């Protein structure tokens, strides 16, 4: 049975060259519609850049010409800047309306091979309890990014912002599931928002991104809500690449936004008193033969 797959990228003051690799990854994958949600305020070039790119690539490469003839679309949607999750909500609403079966939320600084989406789709087709899945994520140099994690405590966040790395290394290794070796499929309640392959019916059930989180923490909140009703898996049998610039560590404005989002997250779910967090984290650790007390 045919299953529709859609995808969305949210851009902000990006040029085409900033996210051409992810576009080419999506073009080479069984994706039916790619939504580019543009939050730029002064960037007038992107629409024309995308049009030129589509004319040159989609109409110039035989395999992509065939894909377009079968209905593939690249859709540019300018929108007021309502945050990362809010931008993807625009695409998710459109995807739900047209009956998409799976939707990929993906960062502009990600790229991957043509085997990734078919492998994730096949695994989700065979396991209907899965609502969300993320592959192994690598830095461009091939080192792994530890983006399947335990739910953070306030102490974890404060430590990362305020303490030297050597003081929190052991705790970070626990939170980042280093003990797992990143070789085992795990049901984890916090998966990074850089690549979220979602079952659309599950999104309809649990709701869209919470737009109170303008940037940062929206992925923790979303995965946690999805995890309440569905499996949310780290699936290391396929890999993607992610530049991962850690903007909030380098720019004061982004750090402020990050802090505000984290405060909103703990206001929503609980600060030091969060019994559900402790239970979920211990459930994850049991899968790798460990235990955490928080």
N, C-alpha and C positions, 0 to 999 in steps of 0.2 A: 504494500500500500504506500502511495506517495505521501511523504511528510514534508511540509513546508518549513524551511529554516530562514529566519531573518536575523539581521545583525545591526548593531548601532555603534557609532563612534561619536563622542562629544568633543568638539574642538573649541578652542578659545585662543584667538590670535595665532592660529597655526597657518602656515603655508602648506601647500600640497606636499612638498618634499618632506615635511615633518611626519607625515603619516602615509606616504605612498607605499611603504613596505606592508603595512597592515591591509591596505586596499588590495594590493596584489595577492596577499595571502587569502583574502576573502574571495577574490575573483577566481582563484584556483581551487576553491572549495565548493561543495554543493550548497551554496547559499543563494536564496532566490531574490532577496532584496537587502541592500545595504543602505541604511539611513545615516546620513552625516548631519548631525544636529550642531549648527554653528552658533556659538554664543558670542562671537566677536562683535565688538561695538564699532570699530573703525576699520576693520579689514574688509575691503571691498573686492580684493583680488581673488579670494578663495573660490567664489562661485564660478568665475571665468576660468580659473586654473582647473577646477574639477571638470568643467565642460570640455576644455581643451584635452584634458587627460582622457576623459571618456571617449571623445571622438577619435583620439589617436590610438588608444589601447583597445577599447571594446569594439571598435569598428575596424581595427587594423590587424588583430591577431585572430587567425581562423577559428581556434577553439573558443575564443570569447565571442566572436561573431555568432557562432552556433548557440552559445549560452544565452545571448541577448535574444536570439530568435525564439528561444524556448521560454522567454518571459523575464529574464533577469533584469533588475532595475537598480540603478544607483541614484538615490534620491537625496537632494540637498534641501535641508529644512532650516532656514535661519530662525532663531528664537531668542527671546529675551533671556538673559543669563539667570536662570533659576537653579544653578548648581549642577554638580555632576549627576546626582541621582535624578534631579528634576529634568535634566536634558534627556537622559535615557528613558524617563517616563513618557516623554513625547513619543519616542519610537515604540516603546512597549504598548502604549495605547493603540497606536496604529497597527502594530503586529497582531494584537489581540482582535482588533476589529476585522482584519482580513483573514483571520483563522490560522495564523502561524502556529505550528506545533512546537517548534523550538526557537528560542531567541538567544543570541549571543551578545552580551554586553562586553565591549572590548576597548582597551585604552588605545590612544593614537600611537603610543611608543612600543607596540607589540608586533611581532611577526611570527609566522609558523608555517609548517609544511602542509601539503594537501592531504596528508594522512590524518591530521589531528581531528577535524570535525567529524569525518566519517566514523572514526574510532569511538569518539564520545557519544555520537548519536546511536551507534550500534549497541553500546553498553547500556544506554538509557532505554532504548527500545526493549532490551531484554530484561530490564529491572525497573519496573514501574513504580517502585517506592522512591526512586531518585528524583528529586526536584531540581537539583543544582549540582554541577560537577566542574572541577577545575583540574587541568593537567599539571604536570611538573613544570615549574617556571624557572628559566635559566637566565643568568646575565649573558650579555653578548660574548663574554670570554669563556662561557661554558660552566661557570660556577652556579650552584643551585641557589635560588632565592627561597627563603623559608617563609612562604606566604600562606601555608595552612597552619593555623595556630590555635592555641587555647584562647578562650575568652579572657580579655585582659582585666586585671584588677586595677583600682586606682594607684596602688603601690607600683605596679608594673609600669604604668604610664608616667608617673612622677619620676621613677627611676630612669627611664629612657631619656626624659627631657633634662634631668637635673644632675645625674650622677655619671662619673666616668665609666666607660665600657667595662673595665676590669672588675668593677664592684658589682655589676649586675650580670656578668657573663653567664654564670651558672643558672640564674633564674631565666635569662633570655633563652638559653639552650632548652630549658624545660618548656617554656611557652611556645617556642618555635619547633617543638617536636623533633629536636636533633636526634634523640634516642631512636627514632623510627628508622633512621637511615634513608628516608624518603624513597623507599622502594616498595612500600606496601600501600594498598588501597585502604584509606581511612575515612570513617564517617566523622567529620569535623564540623563544629558549629561556628567557626570563623574562617572564611575563605576570602582571599583578596578580591577586590573589585576590578582588578586589571583584566580578568578574563572569567566571565561568569556565563557558563552555558546552561540555560534555564529551560525547564519544561513549562510551556506557556500556560497550560491549565493550572499548574501549581502556583504560578504568579497570580492568576485570577483569584485563586483561593486565599493566598496569604496577603495580597495587596502589593502595590508598587513600592518604589523607594520612598522612604519618609523624607519629605522635602524640608523638614526642619534642619536636616544635616546638609548644609550648603556644599561642603567639601570635607572629606575625611569622616570616618566612622559610619558612613552610610552603608558600607559593605559589612561591617560588624553587625549592625542592626538588621540588615536585610537577611544575611545568612542565618542569624539566630532565629528570626521569625520563620524562615523556610525550614530550619532544622526542627522546629516544634512539630511539624506535620510530615516532613519528608526527609529522606537521607540527603545529606549535603557532602559530596565526596571529593577527596583529594585522590586523583587517579594518575599515578606516575608512569603508566605504560606509554604515554605519548608526552612530548615536551613542546613548549613554546619559548620564545625569547622576549625579554622585557628590559627596556633600558633602565627604568626605575631610578629617577633622578632625586628622589627624596627632597622635593621642593621646600617643605616646611622646615627642613634643617638648614636651609640656605637663605631663605627670604623671610624677613620679619612679618610681613603681611600674611603670608601663608601659615607661619607658625601661630599667629594670633587666631586665624580661622580654624586651625587644627585644634587648638586649646578649647575654643568655644564649642566645637563639635563634640569633643570628648566630654566636656561638662554636660552637654545636652544628652549624650549617650548615658552617662551614669545617673543623671536625673531621671531618665526614663526607666532604666533597668535596675537601679540600685547601686549604691556606692560600696562600702565595705560589707554591708549586709545584703547578700545576694545568694541565697541557698541554691537556687537553680543553676547559677554559674558554677558553683562548686560541684554539683552533681554532673553537669555536662562535661566539665573539664576532667573529672575522674573517669567518666565513661570513655573519653578519648584516650586517656592514659592507660586504661585497662587493655585497649587494643594493641598497645606496644609494650605491655608488661611493666607499667609504672603506676605511680600514684602521685597526686598533687593535692595539697591542702591549701585552699584559699577561699 
